Amino acid sequence: MTLKLTNTLTRRVEPFEPLVPGQVSIYCCGVTVYDLCHLGHARSYIAWDVLRRYLIWCGYQVTFVQNYTDIDDKILGRAAEEGSSMQAVSERNIEAFMTDMARLNILPPDRMPRATQSLDAIRSLITELEAKGAAYSADGDVYFAVMKHAGYGKLSGRDLAEQQDNAAGRVATAEEARKQHPFDFALWKGSKPGEPSWESPWGPGRPGWHIECSAMVREELGDTIDIHLGGADLIFPHHENEIAQSEAATGHELARYWLHNGMVNVGGQKMSKSLGNFTTIRDLLDSGITPMTLRLFTLQAHYRKPLDFSAEALEAAATGWKGLNAALGLASTLTLGSDPACPPALAAARQRFAAAMDDDLNTAAALAVLFELAKPLRALANRLERGDTSAAAEARAPELVDQGQLLLELAGVLGLQSETEAKTSTNSSGPSDAEIQAQIAQRQAAKASRDFATADGIRDGLRAQGIELIDRPGGITEWLRG
């Protein structure tokens, strides 16, 4: 079968065909680093982590870029509240983001550019847009002229003329009075007293939100990429504006496939910081919900559908994970099978898993295959725990060993890994679980950059602290305390 994905741009489920055979370029919109991440972020980044892992499992060479927005009104507001600086707020939350993602076993991106490190690319792109008549300056600000881009609205399906009619009669702000069209948006914002600013051809200021992603996509991956990712709340205006900017500047399609995940709902309302109904990833995990329980919870719903959050739903996921975790824990102790050929029954299970994932990443159906594979292993693990002496001999059966290895492999594609008692307990004499996961994430990033000396140094440093790393298929790294 061929991987099929729902393309927001065309509103169709389409076969995935990369620009370059065997290679996939992906850009994922990252976080604005003014606060800790919530469950909505976890849902999004787990979904895209699974997409990436599956493409790698299918044999693709994947380049995954995800940005940090570290220039923003929210960051400046938080800095003012704290009496600190934009940089201090950003750095603290970038570090927290990395730790939270590592705890959820999300592979670190190959590159993570920041807005503050991409200013040359941003200014260059704005200059090109202005030269082509697609942008104009006004009192130190620079705006994109939406009417100059014929395709504006093609991602979201919005009609500019209709929106302009709907906006008629509203009171214009000073900023809107400077615009040629009500829906023109800022590419560059002139400096305000007390705010950080950078020099530009239009005077001191800072970039708008939308332009940074267009600049970083081009700088990191080129004019056209395979897949652009984000939450459904970014379709308009952010991604619509990205398309307009990039395509007006380059004359080329920005991305061939646009994928968007559904939102997390609490009591029928979207979870968001603005509504105050959010739960941070850190609070959830510190409350006793294990990282893999949270991961399983998000994967039980299709990535495009809303995810309903409740204590009851999390409890059900915890119950399901308990059995799967027992099977994975037993499978990780079994000796590798000697026969590389996959028995027919297991080959069929592998094919069902692939068919589910090829169907627009149907993780719920893929999980059903995992639970099917886990059933005899879970039963055997329960017998071993009860001290059943005959169970030890059964655990050495070649067919069970092969089944366990396939379970580990396919679970790894979904980013699920065994959580043993040793791994979830605290240990005052060594690094915390979160610190270990963060170092594993740094090692994976070093390996992706072919900096093997750094990767080996991290492994050796952890080994010296009694932490042994175990590399599994599918980019999974497990660990044990000595």
N, C-alpha and C positions, 0 to 999 in steps of 0.2 A: 504493500500500500504506500501511498504518498501522503506526507504530512499536509493537512489542510488547516487553514487558519481563517478566522473571521476578520476581514479587512474592513475597518471602520470607514475607510475612504471610499470603497466601492459598495459597501453594505452587502457584501457577498462572502460566502465561504469559498476560499480559493486554494488551489494547490500551491504549496510553497516552492518557489524556484529562485534560488539566490542569483545575484548578479554574476558572481564568479563561481563556477562549479566547485563544490567542496568547501566553500568559505562563506561565512555569514558575518555581516557587520550589523551591530545592534547598538542603538542609543536609547538609554532609559532616563527619563526625567527624574532627577534626584530631589532631595529634601532642601527646604529653606531652613537653615540651621539656627533657629531662634529658640528651640525648645526640644524636649525629648520626643521621640517618635511614639505614635499610638498604634492601636491595633489595625487601623486602616492602612498605615504604612506597612505593617507586617504582612497583611493580606496581599498588597501589591507586590512587594519585593520577593515574597515566597513564590507567587505565581510566576514571576519573570525568572527567578532562579531555576524553577522547574523547566521552563522553556529552554533556558540555556543548557541545563544538564541533559535534557533530552536530545537537543541538537548535537551535543558532544558525544552522547551515547550512540547516536546515529552515524557518527564518523565525520561530522563537520568540524572545521577549524573555525572557532567562534571568537570574534573580537567584541568584547562587551564594554561599553563606555557609559558611565553614569556620573552626572555632575553634582556639585554642591552649589547652591545659591547662597553666597556669603556676603552679598550686598542687597539689602532689602529694608523697607520701612519697618517691618516687624522686628528685625534684628536691632535696628537703631532704637526702636521703642523699648525693647527689653534692656538694652545697654543703658538707656536713660533712667529706667526704673531702678536698675541696680547700681547706678553711678559708676559703671565700668565702660568698656569700649566695644565697638563692633567686632573687633578682632578677638577680644577675650570671650565674648558670647559665642562667636562662631567656632573657635577652637574647642571650647568646652563641649559644645553639642556635636561637633564632628567626631570627637573621641567617644562620646556616648553612643553615637550612631554606629560606629565601628564595633563597639562592644556588643550592642544589642543585636546587630546582624550576625555577628559571630556566634552568639548564643543560640540563634535560630538556625545555625548551620547554613547560612546563605553565603555562597561563594563570593569573595571580594571581586569587584570589577577589575578588568585589566588596567583601566585608567580611570581616575576620578578627578577631572579638571574642576577648577573653581573659577567663579566669575572674576575674582580679584587677580587671578593669574592669567586671564584671557583678554585683558583690556586692549592689547594691540590688535588682536583679531576682531574684537567688537568694534573698535573705532574704524578699522579698515572696511568692515562690512557696511557700516553706516555711511562712510564716505562713498562707497560704490553705489549704494541706493540713492543717495542724494544726487550723484552725477547722472544717474539714469532717470531722474525725475520722479522716483518712487518715494522720496522722502524730502522734507523741507524743514528749515530751521525757523524758530520763532522765539525771540527773547531768551536765547540760551538753551532752549529745548529743541529737540529734533523729533519730528513725528513721521510715521509711515502713512502715506496717502492710500487708503484702502481702495479708493475708486480707480487707482492706477493699476490695480492687479485684477485682471478679468476673472480669475478663478476664485476670488475671495468668497468664502462660504461653502466651498465644495466638501470640506471635511464634516462640518457641523450641519450642513443643509440649510443654513440661514440665508435669508434674502436681504440684502442691504437696503433696498428700496422700502421693503416692508418695515424693517427696523427703524428706518429714518422717519416713516410715517408715525410709528408708535411712539417715537421720542419727541414728536412735535409738541410744542407748548411747554416743555419742561423748562425750569429755570436754569440758565447757563451759568456755570462757574467761570472764574477767570481763566482757568486752563482751557475749558471748552471753547471759550471765545477766541482763543488763539488757533484753534483747529480749522482746517478747511472742510472737514466732514466730522459729524459727531462721533463716529466710530474710529477715527484715526487714533493711533496709539503711540506712546512715547518710546523712542529708541534711545534717547539720551535726555537726562534731566539736569537742568542747570542747578548749580550748587545752592544750598540754603545755609544760613548762618548756623554754625555749630555742628554741621554734618561733614563726614569725610567726603573728599572730592578728588578728582583726577583731572589733569589737563587734557584738552581736546581742541580740535579746530573750531568748536562752537563755544569755547570757554570752559571753565572748570565745572565739573559735574560728575555724574555717575550713570551707568547704563540702566536702561529699563529692563524689566524682567524678561520679556519675550526674546529680546535680541541675543541674550547670552547663550541660549541653547542653539540658535541658528549658527552663531559664530563657533561654538564648541563642536558641533556636529561636523562642520566643514574642516575645522582645524585638525580634529582627531581622526575623521573617517572619510572625508571627501565630500563632493557635491551631492552625491546620491548614495543612500544606504539601503540595506535590505529591510530592516525592521526598526520602527520607532515605537517605544512603549510608554505607557503612563496610565493614570487613573481616568475613569470616565469624566471626572470633574475637570480635566484638563483639555477636553476636546475643544471647548470654546471658553474663553478666547485664546488660551495659551497656544495650543497646537495649531489652531487656525492661523494665528498670527505668525507662528514659526514658518508654516508653509508659504505664506504670502511673502515674508521677508526673504527667505532663502531662494525661492523660485524667481522672484523679481530680480535678485542679484545675479544668480547663476544661469538662469534660463533652463535649468534642469529640475526634474522631479526630486523632491527632498528625500522621500522614503517610499518604497514600493508597497510596504505593508504597515498599517497602523493598527496596533493592538491596544485595547483599553480594558482594564479590569473593573468589575462592579464595586460598588461602595459597601462598607459595613454599616448595617442599620442597628440602631438601639431603640426599641419601642416604636418602630416604624419610621424613625428619623435617621438621616445620614449621620454617622459618627464624625464629628469634626471639632476642632479646638474652638472655632467661633461659636458653636452651639453649647460648648461646655459639657458635652455628654461623652467625652472620650475617655478611654482608659489607656495609659501608657503601656508599652511592651514591658518596661522594667517593673512596673507595679504588678502586672499580671504574673510575670515569672517569679518575682519575689514573694508573691502570695502563695506559692506552692504549685502553680500550674507549670508543668515541665515544658521545656522548649519544644519537644517532639509532640506533646499533646496539642500545643498551640498550632504547630505546623499541620498535624493531621486534621485539626478542626477546620483550618482554612481550605485544605485540599478536598474536603468532602463536598464542597459546592463548586460548580463550574466557575472558572475565573471571571467570566463575563456577567455572572448573575450576582444579585445582591447577597450579602452574607449576613444572616441574622444572628446577632450576638446576644447570648443570655447565659446565665449560670447553668441552666439545665442543659443547654447545647454543649457547653464546655465539659460538663460532667459526663455526658454521653461519649464525648471524644476521649476523655480520660479512660473510660472503661474500655473502649475499643483499643486504645493505645496500650493498655496494660497487657492484653493478650498478644498483640503484635510485638511488643517489646520483649516479652518472654521468648517468643520464637526467634527473634533476631539475636537475642543474647545467647541462646543455645547454638544457633547457626554459626555465630562468630567463634565458638570454641571447637567446632568440628574440623577435623583434618580435611584439607582440600582433596577433592576426588582426583583419581589418577586418569580417568577417561575424559579427554577434552570434548568429546562428542556429547551433545545434549540428548538424553533419552526422549523418545517421541512424545510422551505425556508432558514433559517439561518444555519441549520445543513448542507444543501447542499453547502452553501457558505463556511463554515468551511472546508468541504471535498475538495472543489476545491482549496482552499488555501493550504491545506496539500498536495494534489496531485501535485501542482506546486512546492512546496518546496522539496517534495520527488524526483522530477525529476531533480536531480543534482542542487538543489537550484536555481530554475528558478524564480528569484525575479521579473522579468518583468511580468510574469503571475500572481504571487502572488499580485503584486501591482494592477493589473486589478481587482482582487476581492475586494481590499480595495476601489478603486474608485467606484465600483458598490455599495458597502455598504454605501459609503459616499454621494452618489447622493441625496437622500431625506433629509439627515441631512444638507447638504450644502445649499439646496434650502430653508429649514426652517430657517437656520441661516441668510440667506440673507433677508428673510421676517422679522425676528425679528430685524435685524439691521435697516430696513426701518420703524420700528414702527408698523408693522402689529399686531393688538391686537388679532386676532384669532389664530395667530401662537403660542402664549404662551400656549393655551389650547391643541393644537396638540402636543406640545413637551412633554406632560404628557402621551401620548398614550403608553400603555405597549409594543406594538410591536416596536415602534420607540425607546423606552428606551433599549429594548433587542438588537436591531440592533446597537445602539450606543455603548453598552457594548462590543459586538463582534468586532466592528470596533476598539475600544481601545485595545482590547486584541491582535488582529492580527497585528495591527500597532506596538504594543510593541514587537512582535516577530521580526519585521524588524528594531526595534530600533527607530521608528518614534514616536514623541510625540508632543503634541500641543505647539505651540509657540504663546503665547498671547502677547498683547501689553505690559502688565505689565512686562512680562518676558524679552522682547527684549529691553525695554527702560532702560536708565541709571538712577541710583538713587544715588546721591552724599552722602546721609545720611546713606547708608548701603553698604554691600559688592557688588562688581560688579557681573555681570552674570557669568563671567569666574571663579571668586573666589567661587561662590556658587556651580557651577558644579564641581570644583575641590574638594570641601568638600564633595559633594555627592559621588564622586568617592572614596574618602578615607573612607567614611561610608560604602559603598558597599564592599570594600576590608576588612574592619574590620568585617562585618557580615559574609563574606565568611570564615574568619579565626575564626569565633565563638567568637570574641572579642566584645561581645554585650555591655559591659560597655563603650568602646570607641565609638561604633556606637550610643548609646543613648546620649553620651556626645556631639557628633557632632550635632545630631538633636536638643538637648536642646540649644546648643550655637547658632545655626541658628535661633531658635524660639525666643531667647532673642533679636535678631537683626531684628525681624519682618518677618522672612522667615519661612513659614510653608511648611513642606515636606509632600507629598502625595504618598504613595507606591501603585503602580498599579501591576496587574498581569504581569508575564513575566520578573520580575526583573526591571521594570521601576519605577523611582522615579521622580515625577513632583514637582514643587515648585511654591509658590505664595508669593508675598510680602504683608505683613499685612498693 
